[in-house]
Amino acid sequence: MEASRYICTANHGFAAYAQEELFRLFGAVKSTQLLPGEVFIATLQASPEEVAARLAQQLPVFLRHIQPIQFEDAGDSLALERLAAYLNGREELAGQKVAMHLRKSVDYFWTESPGQLREWIQEQLQGLNAEFTVQDPAWVVSIYADGAAIYAGVSRPEDNLSSWNGGAIRFRKDDGQISRAKFKLMEAEKEFEIPFSSFRHAVDIGASPGGWTSFLLERGLQVTAVDPALMHESLRKAPGLKILRRNANEVKFKENEFDLLVCDMSWSPKLMAKLVTGLLYSLAPGGTAVVTVKLMHKKPLAMIKEIIAMFEGERMQIQRAKQLFHNRDEITLYMIKY
Ligand SMILES: C[S@@+](CC[C@H](N)C(=O)[O-])C[C@H]1O[C@@H](n2cnc3c(N)ncnc32)[C@H](O)[C@@H]1O
């Protein structure tokens, strides 16, 4: 059977679960660690087409990014020349929009920044007449360089599980930004293509200090924020915002009052799911829910399955379950009520 090799990336500390996901999809997986708990090489017993198809059919939760290894060489300067020669021979890149994703560890011989290394490689590839771009590339050239070796591969962006380099989507922190938690919802918007501006009225459960609430207000929604803790002072008189300083198990809403429910309570997952499902009467059919699920147990895959079943039992259809780049010890569920 044909085997294919990939560099796989998960959030720091979650590589073992990404490996488990690959094992469930492809059977025995031979893997070698590149960056402890985060980046590893996996040899999968399937053709590249099959790998892409199976991953697309069952999108993983913890495996954040995957890039093919089609070129491998020692980690020295001559290897760079050989890499350039190899890429110049990849005719499908000629005249195309190409994104160059480069990750380099600190012990790679090239001491300047990954950006400078990328520029050097792009200069060597001028003969291809490719348009090097970040936005909407037709192809991604992924390069990973560490002290021992340099790896590279060419793939379609949709086959990498993320169109970001290593699946790491970064946002700039705005002046006055209330919390880093806001990045989670910003990432969910991009990653799950959630049209937040199309909703009208959201309930934000566990809203303090107010990063998610401020994001939803920026998208033009009315927001009801529920949290016994104080909201940030910049939000206390915000138009369109109603603040309920209460525990979520004490609040009552009208039926179908909201078309969006978000919850970022960092609480025991089962208690969170019980509490949120108890409030789903207030979410109109067709409404969207975005909920973070804290990973407290040793067996997160089983726990996630259980939490998903609790929501599915309450007419929630799971669109995605994913550990976002900005999730720490948690994952994000994106659901729609039917
Ligand atoms: C991680 S913080 C939320 C951060 C928020 N998403 C943001 O963007 O700023 C979790 C919040 O959940 C709140 N919380 C925990 N249990 C709750 C409950 N039973 N009802 C309401 N809020 C709760 C906590 O008070 C805390 O403020």
The ligand as an SDF file (V2000), in Angstrom:
LIG
                    3D

 27 29  0  0  0  0  0  0  0  0999 V2000
  -12.7770   32.7590   30.6500 C   0  0  0  0  0  0  0  0  0  0  0  0
  -13.8430   33.9130   31.3850 S   0  0  0  0  0  0  0  0  0  0  0  0
  -14.7200   34.5400   30.0100 C   0  0  0  0  0  0  0  0  0  0  0  0
  -13.9280   35.4900   29.1400 C   0  0  0  0  0  0  0  0  0  0  0  0
  -14.7990   36.1910   28.1130 C   0  0  0  0  0  0  0  0  0  0  0  0
  -15.2570   35.2770   27.0750 N   0  0  0  0  0  0  0  0  0  0  0  0
  -14.0860   37.3410   27.4520 C   0  0  0  0  0  0  0  0  0  0  0  0
  -13.9610   37.3470   26.2300 O   0  0  0  0  0  0  0  0  0  0  0  0
  -13.6760   38.2810   28.1430 O   0  0  0  0  0  0  0  0  0  0  0  0
  -15.0090   32.9040   32.2010 C   0  0  0  0  0  0  0  0  0  0  0  0
  -16.1210   33.6530   32.9220 C   0  0  0  0  0  0  0  0  0  0  0  0
  -17.1800   32.7290   33.1870 O   0  0  0  0  0  0  0  0  0  0  0  0
  -17.8320   33.1800   34.3640 C   0  0  0  0  0  0  0  0  0  0  0  0
  -18.6650   32.0980   34.9210 N   0  0  0  0  0  0  0  0  0  0  0  0
  -18.2580   30.9340   35.4850 C   0  0  0  0  0  0  0  0  0  0  0  0
  -19.3200   30.2290   35.8960 N   0  0  0  0  0  0  0  0  0  0  0  0
  -20.4280   30.9360   35.5580 C   0  0  0  0  0  0  0  0  0  0  0  0
  -21.8370   30.7400   35.7280 C   0  0  0  0  0  0  0  0  0  0  0  0
  -22.3030   29.6520   36.3200 N   0  0  0  0  0  0  0  0  0  0  0  0
  -22.6780   31.6860   35.2540 N   0  0  0  0  0  0  0  0  0  0  0  0
  -22.2050   32.7930   34.6550 C   0  0  0  0  0  0  0  0  0  0  0  0
  -20.8890   33.0430   34.4820 N   0  0  0  0  0  0  0  0  0  0  0  0
  -20.0170   32.1340   34.9300 C   0  0  0  0  0  0  0  0  0  0  0  0
  -16.7000   33.6280   35.2620 C   0  0  0  0  0  0  0  0  0  0  0  0
  -17.1950   34.5510   36.2220 O   0  0  0  0  0  0  0  0  0  0  0  0
  -15.7270   34.2610   34.2590 C   0  0  0  0  0  0  0  0  0  0  0  0
  -15.8890   35.6510   34.2170 O   0  0  0  0  0  0  0  0  0  0  0  0
  1  2  1  0
  2  3  1  0
  2 10  1  0
  3  4  1  0
  4  5  1  0
  5  6  1  0
  5  7  1  0
  7  8  2  0
  7  9  1  0
 10 11  1  0
 11 12  1  0
 11 26  1  0
 12 13  1  0
 13 14  1  0
 13 24  1  0
 14 15  1  0
 14 23  1  0
 15 16  2  0
 16 17  1  0
 17 18  1  0
 17 23  2  0
 18 19  1  0
 18 20  2  0
 20 21  1  0
 21 22  2  0
 22 23  1  0
 24 25  1  0
 24 26  1  0
 26 27  1  0
M  CHG  2   2   1   9  -1
M  END
$$$$
